[in-house]
Structures are given as structure tokens and as C-alpha cells.
């Protein structure tokens, strides 16, 4: 039995089997432009500076726009604020609330561009 006894049908909010659904928010076939993540050594350890802070490339500069800037716009993102942690820049939209977890999986189709 999944869901309540009555009504005698399954509501949309009941967790179901599968990779896509309301409770999972799995996105497929999204192109990743840039990821802000820690820098690693050859042996796989995280690089730290003299003060012991983790060295991270969180700049929003790309190959075409080489200006040094952060990913956060002036005044911060609406209903989110400033981005201080790691982030992923993807092509397209991502539905749902801002702070809901997003699962990225390997693409099902071969990328042509």
C-alpha cells in the first residue's frame, strides 16, 4: 500500500520508484559550464595556503570573459544571498526551490556540442 487508504488513488506527493520525481529533482542532459571546487595535488590531497585555508577557484571568469569577478551579483541572489561555498554553472534552468538538493547524473545521450 502506498499512500493513504482514502482517496483510493495515489497522490503526486507520494514517493515512487524511479530516478525522476518530485522528491528527487534529478536533472539529465544538462551541460556543465564551470564548477567551483577545491584545488587538488597530484597525490589527491587538497591544496591549502599558508594559513591553512583551502585554495578554491571560485571566480566566475570564463574563456571569453577574463575579468576577475565573483559569481554573486551585486546585492546577492534574490531569496538566497551571497554564494560562499562551491557552485556549479549549468546551461538552462533548474526547477524547484533554490536550496533544494539537485542531483546531476551522467547523460543518457552522447553530447554533440
N, C-alpha and C positions, 0 to 999 in steps of 0.2 A: 504494500500500500504506500503510495507516495501522495503526500498532501493530506488534507482534511477528509473526513467522512462525507460531509456535505459542503459545498456543492459536489456533485458526482462527476466532476471533470477536473483536470489538472490545471492549476493556475500557472501563469507565466513566471511567477516568482519562486516556484519550487525548483530546487536544484535538480538538473537532469544529467544524464550521461552524455559525454561528448566533449569536444575541445572548445566549441564556441557556445556562448550562452551569456545570460545576464550576469551571473556571478563570477565569470572568468575574465571577460574582456580580453580575449585573445585576438591579436591583430596579425593578419597574414598578408604577405606580398607588400610590405612597406619598405621603401628604400631608406637606408640609414645614411645620412649625410655626414654627421660628426658625432663622436662620443667624447665626453669629458670624463676621463678616468685617470687613476694614478699612473705614474711612470714606473716601469719595471726594469731591473738589471738583467744581465744575461742569465744569471742563476735563478731568476724568477722572484727575487725579493723586491719589495717596494723601495724606491729611492726616497731618501729623506735628506733635508738640508741640515745646516749646522745646528739649528735649534731643535731638531727632531721632528719638524713638521713634514708631512707627506708632500712631495713635489707633484703637482697636478697641473695639466694643461687645460684650463677652463676658459681660454679665450674663445671668442666667437668669430675669429677671423677665418676666412676660407682661402682657397687658391686665387679667387678673383677679387676678394676684398681683404687686403692685407693689413688694414688698420687694427691696432690693438684696442679691443673693447671687450666688455663682459657680455654674457648672454642676457642679463637682466636689463630691460629698458628703463628709462628714467622714470622714477616713481614706482617701479616694480610691476609685476603682473597683477591684473585685477583678481581679487579674491584669493591670491596666493602669496604675493610679496616678493622678496628678493630670493634669488637662487644662490645658495651657498654650497650645495652638495654636487655630486656627479649628475650629469644630464645627458640625454640622447636627443639629437636633432633628426627628425624623420620627415619624409615627404608626405604631404597630405594631412588629413585630420585624424583626430583620435577622440572618439565619442566617450561621454561619461563625465563624472565629476573630476575635478583637477587632481585631487590627491588619491584617487582610486588606483590600485596597483594595475600596471599594464604588463602583460606577458607578450614578449616577442618570440616567435618561433621561426625555424628555418622555412624558407619559402617553398611552396609546392611547385612553382613553375620556374623554369630557367630564366634568369634576367637577361634581357637583350640590350639594355641601355645602361 
